[in-house]
Amino acid sequence: MTNDGELILDSHKISHHKDRVSAWEAGERIAPVTVDMALTRACGSMCKFCYAMMQEPQKRHGIKTDHILNLLDDFAEIGI
């Protein structure tokens, strides 16, 4: 959004989802087209410039499998 509250949409993908745009313009709640998740923070590269490593270098937790499966079920239910 801009400082004055105007919504800015990335135009390079929007033309592929005209049905969702129409639903959004009509005031309907719409699901995202995609979901991008980092299932784990584990990485063997150990890059010195990596912001993730600077934040919590000792913690390499991931999302539990049952939680991931529940999320996938939820995503499928709402049409993602």
C-alpha positions, 0 to 999 in steps of 0.5 A: 500500500502507498502512504495514502492507503492506495492498494498497489498490485503487481501487474505481471501476474494479475492478468492470469487471475481475472476471476479472483480480481473480479471477486475481490472487486466485488468485496468477496474474500479470496484466497492467495494464489500461492503460498511460499513457506520456509519449512526449515531454517536448516542450511549447510552453507553458513554464509557470513552475510546471511541475515537468517544466520545473524539473527539466530545462528544456533537455532535450526528449528523446522515446522513439525510434520503434522503441522505442515500436513494440517496447513496443506489441508487448510490450503487445499480447503480454501483453494490454494 
